[in-house]
Structure formats: structure tokens, C-alpha cells
């Protein structure tokens, strides 16, 4: 049983080799060129826009539902309030 645990353990030179190949996260950006920076910036902007689309949708949808709820008795006023929000 002791033989199987020692056989599964990597030898010392292999562990040192993996340690030499690894580097901290912040040093990964030292290898980036201008094209990589452009792709990272455009991807970050796209992720921000994509992430903010649902909260903006919820705000607009909430305003539209409020337009229906506040003006149930007056059809003209309800249509006007909903069309203000739906024009976005």
C-alpha cells in the first residue's frame, strides 16, 4: 500500500519544473502586445454592455407596467405613458 502512494507522487525534478513554468497572474500581461490589449479592452467593454442590458431592461419594463397600473381608468393617459417608455 505504501508503494502505490509513493508511485503516484511526482518526483522532485518534475515538481520543480512545474514551479518554474508557473508565474503570477499579474505577470501574464507582460507578454501582451498592442493587439492583445485592444482585444482585452474591447472584450471588457462588451462584457460591461452585455451585463448592464438586463438591469436596464428591467427598469424600462417596470416603468411600462407602472404606466399600465397608474392609469387604468383613463385609456388616453395610459397609452401616452406607455408610449413614452416604449419609444426607447
C-alpha positions in Angstrom: 0.0 0.0 0.0 2.9 2.3 0.7 4.3 1.6 -2.7 1.2 2.9 -4.5 1.3 6.3 -2.7 5.0 6.8 -3.5 4.5 5.8 -7.1 1.7 8.4 -7.5 3.7 11.2 -6.0 5.6 13.2 -8.7 9.4 13.1 -8.4 11.2 16.2 -7.2 12.5 17.4 -10.6 9.0 17.3 -12.1 7.7 19.4 -9.3 10.5 21.9 -9.7 9.9 22.1 -13.4 6.2 22.9 -12.9 7.1 25.6 -10.4 9.5 27.2 -12.9 6.8 27.3 -15.6 4.2 29.0 -13.4 4.0 32.7 -12.8 1.7 35.1 -11.0 -1.4 36.4 -12.7 -0.3 40.0 -13.0 2.8 38.9 -14.9 0.7 37.3 -17.7 0.0 40.8 -19.0 3.7 41.5 -19.5 3.6 39.2 -22.6 0.7 41.1 -24.2 1.3 43.2 -27.3 -0.9 46.1 -28.6 -3.3 43.7 -30.4 -3.9 41.7 -27.2 -4.5 44.9 -25.2 -7.0 46.1 -27.9 -8.8 42.7 -27.7 -8.9 42.8 -23.8 -10.2 46.3 -23.7 -12.9 45.7 -26.4 -13.9 42.5 -24.6 -14.2 44.2 -21.3 -16.4 47.0 -22.8 -18.5 44.4 -24.5 -18.9 42.5 -21.2 -20.0 45.7 -19.4 -22.6 46.5 -22.0 -23.9 42.9 -22.1 -24.0 42.8 -18.3 -25.9 46.0 -18.0 -28.6 45.2 -20.6 -30.8 43.1 -18.3 -31.0 45.7 -15.4 -31.8 48.4 -18.0 -34.5 46.2 -19.5 -36.0 45.6 -16.0 -36.1 49.3 -15.3 -37.9 50.1 -18.6 -40.3 47.2 -18.2 -41.1 48.3 -14.7 -41.8 51.8 -15.9 -44.1 50.4 -18.6 -46.0 48.2 -16.1 -46.4 51.2 -13.8 -47.8 53.2 -16.8 -50.5 50.4 -17.1 -51.2 50.3 -13.4 -51.4 54.0 -12.6 -53.8 54.9 -15.4 -56.3 52.1 -15.6 -59.3 54.4 -15.8 -58.0 56.8 -18.4 -57.2 55.0 -21.6 -55.6 58.0 -23.3 -53.3 58.8 -20.4 -52.3 55.2 -20.1 -51.5 55.0 -23.8 -49.5 58.2 -23.5 -47.5 57.0 -20.5 -46.7 53.6 -22.0 -45.7 55.1 -25.4 -43.2 57.3 -23.6 -41.4 54.3 -22.1 -41.8 52.0 -25.2 -40.2 54.6 -27.5 -36.8 53.7 -26.1 
